Amino acid sequence: MATPVQGAVGPAAGQSSVGADGAAPTRRGTELLLLGFAAFVVSGALMLVEANQEQTLSLRIFWYGVAFLGLFGAAHMAVRKWAPYADPLILPCVALLNGLGLVMIYRIDLALTEKALRAGREINNDVPKQILWTAIALVLFLVVLVVIKDHRMLTKYSYTFGLVGLFLLALPAFLPSFIAPTINGAKIWLKVGPFSLQPGEFAKILLLIFFAAFLVSKRDLFMAAGRRVLGVDLPRARDLGPILFAWAISLGVLVFQKDLGTSLLFFGTILVMLYVATERGIWVIVGLALFIGGCLIAFKLFTHVQQRVANWVDPLATYADIGGGYQIAQALFGLGTGGVGGTGLGAGRPELVPLANTDFIAAAIGEELGFIGLAALLMVYTVLALRGMRSALAVRDTFGKLLGGGLSFLLVMQVFVVVGGVTKLIPMTGITAPFLSYGGSSLLANYILVALLLRISDAARRPQTGSRPRPVPQAPIAEAHTVMVERPT
């Protein structure tokens, strides 16, 4: 008995969608178009600031615009060459945030310059220095893209990264005050001559790489349950080492460096990575209990923590005190003045808030762009973090998933801590807004973070080669030959 078997019809199952030329789309054209839009927004904002402040337009904003276009044009070319399949929204979001930060720093420069001229003093503008820091950061961004061709190679040096990260994090606490001065109540800076650096910014990324690699290698241990108490499977005592280690480091930073922000960022990010790796909510409960306990101990023992909490609870009660609530109160006054629509770029008084171009830049933006502008800015951060999370979910290796998720959450956590402190949702921590605030260390570290996200995104979106056989073209069903197959009896 013979049965006719017809040729297959249609494409092979699971065939991926590619372009007409057989290559997967890289979407670099979309990235370039969005970068052009970011440059248009930044240039328009610079013109509005200068028109409202000086009633005229100077040649400075032209050169600032050219510098912005040149820097991010070069960054686009680097991504096109070394990470062609990277997510097309990540770099434009970063460029827009960085550009709006330059706009606000320039606006505060104009106000401070006018104030200094009235007092007969000179002042050095921060915008040229911020542009220089952006250029250096983009060079570092390029180096990371060129050197790290595969994010998985970082696992080979994970313990080295961990040791270097710990060294950088602890370094300011053990150096004399002329090298590591206490600035705004925190001992987190290294100062040599005119240059200053915050090593903790780089330590966070290095420790994140170490914990991602460590959790991948020990994942099964953390998923094992210990004793069951009140219906909850507690982790085994011997598996608590990493979270106790992270807790001890964060508490040490809080105690010795008086830096609540870095402590909160570090511990929160490690806690989320541990939850993502194990999918066990008990780790979050244990971690939060440890952190709350550490904060209560620090509040009882250290006056600077008590001062931060007092400023948070009622900034007006400590308004006139040294280190009191003056800064937070002024920020709240500015946000109240801005209201929903804002006073307009260049039409407010953000310079009345101390450190308006660094720790309190979100308050300056909220005053001049209002609730709508600040919400739009937070949406850009949200899109940036979501695209990073999406890349982390799509990448094929567990280390890339953990590292990409950790880096994306670190951005979210920084924004939450910054905006939460400015709006009095949480105590002020002294953390700077990523890409917005003035400062070299933050820019350098965050551009390394973005380069790693782009590398993970490139790996996630790059089409697989050699994993599937090429489909053989089939004849139309009318022309297909009938094959006689003998049925076994």
C-alpha positions as CSV (number, residue, x, y, z in Angstrom):
1,M,0.0,0.0,0.0
2,A,1.4,3.4,-0.9
3,T,0.4,6.7,0.5
4,P,1.1,10.0,-1.3
5,V,3.1,12.7,0.7
6,Q,2.9,16.3,-0.6
7,G,5.6,18.9,-0.3
8,A,5.5,21.3,2.6
9,V,3.8,24.7,2.1
10,G,5.0,28.1,3.5
11,P,8.1,29.2,5.4
12,A,9.8,27.1,8.0
13,A,8.4,27.1,11.5
14,G,10.0,29.6,13.7
15,Q,11.7,31.6,10.9
16,S,12.6,35.1,12.2
17,S,11.5,38.2,10.4
18,V,14.3,40.0,8.5
19,G,14.6,42.8,6.1
20,A,14.3,42.6,2.4
21,D,18.0,42.2,2.0
22,G,18.1,39.3,4.5
23,A,19.6,41.3,7.4
24,A,17.8,42.1,10.6
25,P,17.0,45.8,11.0
26,T,19.4,47.7,13.3
27,R,17.1,50.8,13.8
28,R,20.1,53.1,13.8
29,G,18.2,55.5,11.6
30,T,15.5,55.8,14.3
31,E,18.2,56.6,16.8
32,L,19.6,59.3,14.7
33,L,16.2,60.9,14.1
34,L,15.5,60.9,17.9
35,L,18.9,62.4,18.6
36,G,18.0,65.2,16.1
37,F,14.8,65.8,18.0
38,A,16.7,65.9,21.3
39,A,19.1,68.5,19.8
40,F,16.1,70.6,18.6
41,V,14.5,70.5,22.1
42,V,17.8,71.4,23.8
43,S,18.6,74.3,21.4
44,G,15.1,75.7,21.7
45,A,15.3,75.5,25.5
46,L,18.7,77.4,25.5
47,M,17.2,80.1,23.4
48,L,14.2,80.5,25.7
49,V,16.5,80.7,28.8
50,E,18.7,83.4,27.2
51,A,15.7,85.4,25.8
52,N,14.0,85.5,29.2
53,Q,17.2,86.3,31.1
54,E,19.0,88.7,28.9
55,Q,16.3,89.7,26.4
56,T,18.7,88.8,23.6
57,L,20.5,85.8,22.0
58,S,24.3,85.5,22.1
59,L,26.7,83.4,20.2
60,R,27.3,81.2,23.3
61,I,24.2,79.2,22.8
62,F,25.2,78.4,19.2
63,W,28.5,77.0,20.3
64,Y,26.8,75.0,23.1
65,G,24.4,73.6,20.6
66,V,27.2,72.7,18.2
67,A,29.1,71.0,21.0
68,F,26.0,69.0,22.0
69,L,25.4,67.9,18.4
70,G,29.1,66.9,17.9
71,L,29.3,64.9,21.0
72,F,26.2,62.8,20.5
73,G,26.7,62.6,16.8
74,A,30.1,60.9,17.6
75,A,28.3,58.7,20.2
76,H,25.8,57.6,17.6
77,M,28.5,56.7,15.1
78,A,30.2,54.6,17.9
79,V,27.0,52.7,18.6
80,R,26.4,52.2,14.9
81,K,29.9,50.6,14.5
82,W,30.4,48.7,17.7
83,A,26.8,47.9,18.9
84,P,24.7,48.1,15.8
85,Y,21.7,46.1,17.2
86,A,21.5,48.1,20.4
87,D,18.1,49.5,21.5
88,P,17.5,52.7,19.5
89,L,15.8,54.6,22.4
90,I,18.5,54.4,25.1
91,L,21.0,56.9,23.7
92,P,18.4,59.5,22.7
93,C,16.9,59.4,26.2
94,V,20.3,59.9,27.7
95,A,21.1,62.7,25.2
96,L,17.8,64.5,26.1
97,L,18.4,64.2,29.8
98,N,22.0,65.4,29.5
99,G,21.0,68.3,27.3
100,L,18.2,69.5,29.6
101,G,20.7,69.3,32.5
102,L,23.0,71.6,30.5
103,V,20.1,74.0,29.9
104,M,19.3,74.2,33.6
105,I,22.9,74.6,34.6
106,Y,23.3,77.4,32.0
107,R,20.2,79.1,33.4
108,I,21.5,79.0,36.9
109,D,24.9,80.2,35.7
110,L,23.3,83.3,34.2
111,A,21.5,84.1,37.4
112,L,24.6,83.6,39.6
113,T,26.7,85.6,37.2
114,E,24.3,88.5,37.4
115,K,24.3,88.3,41.2
116,A,28.1,88.2,41.4
117,L,28.4,91.2,39.1
118,R,26.2,93.2,41.4
119,A,28.4,92.3,44.3
120,G,31.6,93.1,42.4
121,R,32.8,89.5,42.3
122,E,33.7,87.1,39.5
123,I,32.3,83.6,39.0
124,N,33.3,80.7,36.9
125,N,30.5,79.3,34.8
126,D,29.8,75.6,35.1
127,V,28.4,74.9,31.6
128,P,31.8,74.7,29.9
129,K,33.1,72.3,32.6
130,Q,30.0,70.2,32.3
131,I,30.4,70.0,28.5
132,L,34.0,68.9,29.1
133,W,32.9,66.3,31.5
134,T,30.4,65.1,29.0
135,A,33.1,64.7,26.4
136,I,35.3,62.8,28.8
137,A,32.4,60.6,29.8
138,L,31.6,59.8,26.1
139,V,35.2,58.9,25.5
140,L,34.9,56.4,28.4
141,F,31.6,55.3,26.9
142,L,33.4,54.6,23.6
143,V,36.2,52.7,25.4
144,V,33.7,50.4,27.2
145,L,31.9,49.6,23.9
146,V,35.2,48.8,22.1
147,V,36.8,46.8,24.9
148,I,33.8,44.9,26.1
149,K,32.7,43.1,23.0
150,D,30.6,40.6,25.0
151,H,29.2,41.4,28.4
152,R,29.7,37.8,29.5
153,M,33.5,38.3,29.6
154,L,32.9,40.4,32.8
155,T,32.2,37.2,34.7
156,K,35.9,36.3,34.4
157,Y,36.9,39.2,36.6
158,S,33.9,39.4,38.9
159,Y,35.9,38.9,42.1
160,T,38.4,41.5,41.0
161,F,35.6,43.9,40.4
162,G,34.2,43.2,43.8
163,L,37.5,43.9,45.6
164,V,38.2,47.1,43.6
165,G,34.6,48.2,44.3
166,L,34.9,47.7,48.0
167,F,38.3,49.5,48.0
168,L,36.8,52.5,46.2
169,L,33.8,52.6,48.4
170,A,35.8,52.6,51.6
171,L,38.7,54.7,50.5
172,P,37.4,58.2,51.5
173,A,36.6,57.1,55.0
174,F,40.2,56.2,55.8
175,L,42.0,59.1,54.1
176,P,42.9,62.4,55.9
177,S,40.6,65.4,55.5
178,F,42.8,67.4,53.2
179,I,42.5,64.6,50.6
180,A,39.0,63.4,51.5
181,P,37.1,66.4,52.9
182,T,33.7,66.3,54.4
183,I,31.4,68.2,52.0
184,N,27.7,68.8,52.9
185,G,28.0,66.4,55.8
186,A,29.3,63.5,53.8
187,K,32.9,62.2,53.4
188,I,32.6,60.7,50.0
189,W,35.0,62.8,47.9
190,L,38.7,62.7,46.9
191,K,40.2,66.1,46.2
192,V,43.6,66.6,44.7
193,G,44.3,70.2,43.7
194,P,41.5,71.5,41.5
195,F,40.2,68.0,40.7
196,S,37.7,66.1,42.8
197,L,36.2,62.6,42.3
198,Q,33.6,60.5,44.0
199,P,34.9,56.9,43.9
200,G,31.6,55.5,45.2
201,E,29.9,56.3,41.9
202,F,32.2,53.7,40.2
203,A,32.1,51.3,43.1
204,K,28.4,50.8,42.7
205,I,28.8,49.5,39.1
206,L,31.7,47.3,40.0
207,L,29.9,45.8,42.9
208,L,26.8,45.3,40.8
209,I,28.9,43.2,38.3
210,F,30.3,41.2,41.1
211,F,26.9,40.4,42.7
212,A,25.3,39.6,39.3
213,A,28.1,37.0,38.6
214,F,28.0,35.7,42.2
215,L,24.2,35.2,42.2
216,V,24.4,33.4,38.9
217,S,27.0,30.9,40.2
218,K,25.2,30.4,43.6
219,R,21.6,30.7,42.5
220,D,20.5,27.2,43.5
221,L,21.8,27.8,47.1
222,F,19.6,30.9,47.5
223,M,16.5,29.1,46.2
224,A,16.7,26.4,48.8
225,A,14.4,26.9,51.8
226,G,15.3,26.5,55.4
227,R,12.9,26.3,58.3
228,R,9.2,27.1,57.9
229,V,8.0,29.7,60.4
230,L,4.4,30.9,60.5
231,G,3.8,29.5,57.1
232,V,6.9,31.2,55.6
233,D,9.9,29.3,54.2
234,L,12.9,31.2,55.7
235,P,16.3,31.0,53.9
236,R,18.9,28.8,55.4
237,A,21.3,30.5,57.8
238,R,24.4,29.6,55.8
239,D,22.9,31.2,52.7
240,L,22.4,34.6,54.4
241,G,26.0,35.6,53.8
242,P,25.6,37.8,50.7
243,I,22.7,39.8,52.1
244,L,24.4,40.2,55.4
245,F,27.6,41.3,53.6
246,A,25.6,43.9,51.6
247,W,23.9,45.1,54.8
248,A,27.2,45.5,56.6
249,I,28.7,47.5,53.7
250,S,25.7,49.8,53.4
251,L,25.6,50.4,57.1
252,G,29.3,51.0,57.1
253,V,28.9,53.6,54.4
254,L,26.1,55.2,56.4
255,V,28.2,55.3,59.6
256,F,31.7,56.2,58.4
257,Q,30.9,58.4,55.4
258,K,27.6,59.8,56.5
259,D,26.2,59.0,53.1
260,L,22.6,57.8,53.4
261,G,22.0,58.0,49.6
262,T,24.8,55.6,48.6
263,S,23.8,53.2,51.4
264,L,20.2,53.1,50.3
265,L,21.1,52.8,46.6
266,F,23.5,50.0,47.1
267,F,21.4,47.9,49.5
268,G,18.2,48.4,47.5
269,T,19.7,47.4,44.2
270,I,21.3,44.2,45.6
271,L,18.0,43.3,47.3
272,V,16.2,43.6,44.0
273,M,18.8,41.5,42.1
274,L,18.6,38.8,44.8
275,Y,14.8,38.7,44.4
276,V,15.1,38.5,40.6
277,A,17.6,35.7,40.8
278,T,15.6,33.6,43.3
279,E,12.0,34.7,42.8
280,R,11.6,34.4,46.6
281,G,9.8,37.3,48.3
282,I,11.2,36.3,51.7
283,W,14.6,37.8,50.7
284,V,12.9,41.2,50.3
285,I,11.3,40.8,53.7
286,V,14.6,39.8,55.4
287,G,16.5,42.6,53.6
288,L,14.0,45.3,54.5
289,A,14.0,44.2,58.1
290,L,17.8,44.4,58.2
291,F,17.8,47.8,56.5
292,I,15.2,49.3,58.8
293,G,17.0,47.9,61.8
294,G,20.3,49.4,60.7
295,C,18.7,52.8,60.1
296,L,17.1,52.7,63.6
297,I,20.5,51.9,65.1
298,A,22.2,54.7,63.1
299,F,19.4,57.2,64.1
300,K,20.0,56.4,67.8
301,L,23.8,56.6,67.6
302,F,24.6,59.5,65.2
303,T,23.5,63.1,65.3
304,H,23.8,63.7,61.5
305,V,21.2,61.1,60.9
306,Q,18.9,62.7,63.5
307,Q,19.4,66.1,61.8
308,R,18.4,64.7,58.4
309,V,15.3,63.1,59.8
310,A,14.4,66.4,61.7
311,N,14.8,68.3,58.4
312,W,12.6,65.8,56.7
313,V,9.8,65.8,59.3
314,D,9.6,69.6,59.6
315,P,12.1,71.7,57.6
316,L,10.6,75.0,58.8
317,A,11.3,74.1,62.4
318,T,15.0,73.9,61.6
319,Y,14.9,76.5,58.9
320,A,17.5,78.9,60.6
321,D,19.8,76.1,62.0
322,I,23.2,75.3,60.5
323,G,22.6,72.2,58.4
324,G,18.9,72.6,59.0
325,G,15.9,72.6,56.8
326,Y,16.6,75.8,54.8
327,Q,17.5,73.9,51.6
328,I,14.5,71.6,51.6
329,A,12.2,74.5,52.5
330,Q,13.5,76.7,49.6
331,A,13.0,73.7,47.2
332,L,9.4,73.3,48.3
333,F,8.8,77.0,47.9
334,G,10.2,76.8,44.4
335,L,8.0,73.8,43.5
336,G,5.0,75.6,44.9
337,T,5.8,78.7,42.8
338,G,6.1,76.6,39.7
339,G,2.7,75.0,40.2
340,V,1.3,72.9,37.3
341,G,2.7,74.8,34.3
342,G,5.8,76.4,35.7
343,T,7.1,80.0,35.6
344,G,8.8,79.4,32.2
345,L,12.5,78.7,31.4
346,G,14.5,81.6,32.6
347,A,11.6,83.3,34.4
348,G,11.9,81.7,37.9
349,R,14.4,82.1,40.8
350,P,15.9,78.6,41.1
351,E,19.3,80.1,42.2
352,L,17.7,80.8,45.6
353,V,17.9,77.1,46.4
354,P,21.4,76.1,47.6
355,L,23.1,73.5,45.3
356,A,20.4,74.1,42.7
357,N,22.6,72.8,39.9
358,T,23.6,69.5,41.7
359,D,21.5,67.9,44.4
360,F,18.4,70.1,43.9
361,I,18.3,70.4,40.1
362,A,14.9,68.6,40.1
363,A,13.5,71.5,42.2
364,A,14.9,74.0,39.7
365,I,13.2,72.1,36.8
366,G,10.0,71.8,38.8
367,E,9.9,75.5,39.4
368,E,10.5,76.6,35.8
369,L,8.7,73.8,33.9
370,G,6.1,73.0,36.6
371,F,4.6,69.7,37.5
372,I,4.0,69.0,33.8
373,G,7.6,69.5,32.9
374,L,8.9,67.5,35.8
375,A,6.5,64.6,35.1
376,A,7.7,64.6,31.4
377,L,11.3,64.4,32.6
378,L,10.4,61.5,34.9
379,M,8.7,59.8,31.9
380,V,12.0,60.0,30.0
381,Y,13.8,58.3,32.9
382,T,11.0,55.7,32.9
383,V,11.4,55.0,29.2
384,L,15.2,54.7,29.6
385,A,14.8,52.2,32.5
386,L,12.1,50.2,30.8
387,R,14.2,49.8,27.6
388,G,17.0,48.6,29.8
389,M,14.7,46.2,31.5
390,R,13.4,45.0,28.2
391,S,16.9,44.3,27.0
392,A,17.6,42.4,30.2
393,L,14.6,40.2,29.7
394,A,15.4,39.5,26.0
395,V,19.1,38.6,26.5
396,R,19.8,34.9,26.4
397,D,22.2,34.4,29.4
398,T,21.3,34.7,33.1
399,F,24.2,36.9,33.9
400,G,23.1,39.5,31.3
401,K,19.5,39.4,32.6
402,L,20.7,40.1,36.2
403,L,23.2,42.7,35.2
404,G,20.9,44.5,32.9
405,G,18.1,44.4,35.4
406,G,20.4,45.7,38.2
407,L,21.7,48.5,36.1
408,S,18.2,49.6,35.0
409,F,16.9,49.4,38.6
410,L,20.0,51.4,39.8
411,L,18.8,54.3,37.5
412,V,15.3,54.1,38.8
413,M,16.4,54.0,42.4
414,Q,18.7,57.1,41.9
415,V,15.8,59.1,40.4
416,F,13.4,58.0,43.2
417,V,15.9,58.9,45.9
418,V,16.7,62.3,44.3
419,V,13.1,63.4,43.6
420,G,11.8,61.8,46.8
421,G,14.3,63.9,48.8
422,V,13.5,67.2,46.9
423,T,9.7,66.7,47.4
424,K,10.1,65.6,51.1
425,L,8.8,62.1,50.4
426,I,12.0,60.7,52.0
427,P,14.9,62.3,54.0
428,M,17.4,64.2,51.8
429,T,20.3,62.0,50.8
430,G,22.6,64.1,48.7
431,I,22.4,61.9,45.6
432,T,22.7,63.7,42.2
433,A,20.2,63.1,39.4
434,P,21.7,60.9,36.6
435,F,22.8,62.9,33.5
436,L,21.0,66.1,34.8
437,S,23.1,67.3,37.7
438,Y,26.5,69.1,37.4
439,G,29.4,66.9,38.3
440,G,32.1,64.8,36.6
441,S,32.0,61.6,38.7
442,S,28.2,61.0,38.2
443,L,28.5,61.6,34.5
444,L,31.5,59.3,34.0
445,A,29.9,56.4,36.0
446,N,26.5,56.8,34.4
447,Y,27.9,56.7,30.9
448,I,29.7,53.5,31.8
449,L,26.3,52.2,32.9
450,V,24.7,53.2,29.6
451,A,27.5,51.6,27.6
452,L,27.0,48.3,29.5
453,L,23.2,48.5,28.9
454,L,23.8,49.1,25.2
455,R,26.1,46.1,25.0
456,I,23.5,43.9,26.7
457,S,20.8,45.3,24.4
458,D,23.0,44.6,21.3
459,A,23.4,41.0,22.4
460,A,19.7,40.7,23.0
461,R,18.6,42.1,19.6
462,R,21.4,40.6,17.5
463,P,20.0,37.8,15.3
464,Q,21.4,34.3,16.0
465,T,23.6,32.9,13.4
466,G,24.1,29.2,12.6
467,S,21.5,28.0,15.1
468,R,18.8,27.2,12.5
469,P,19.1,25.5,9.2
470,R,18.3,27.6,6.2
471,P,14.9,26.7,4.9
472,V,14.9,24.9,1.5
473,P,12.6,26.5,-1.1
474,Q,9.6,24.2,-1.8
475,A,7.8,23.8,-5.0
476,P,4.2,25.0,-5.3
477,I,1.7,22.3,-4.3
478,A,0.5,21.9,-7.9
479,E,4.0,21.1,-9.1
480,A,5.0,18.9,-6.2
481,H,5.9,15.3,-7.0
482,T,4.0,12.5,-5.4
483,V,6.4,10.2,-3.4
484,M,5.4,6.6,-2.9
485,V,6.0,5.5,0.7
486,E,5.4,1.9,1.5
487,R,3.3,1.5,4.7
488,P,4.7,-1.2,7.0
489,T,2.4,-4.1,7.6
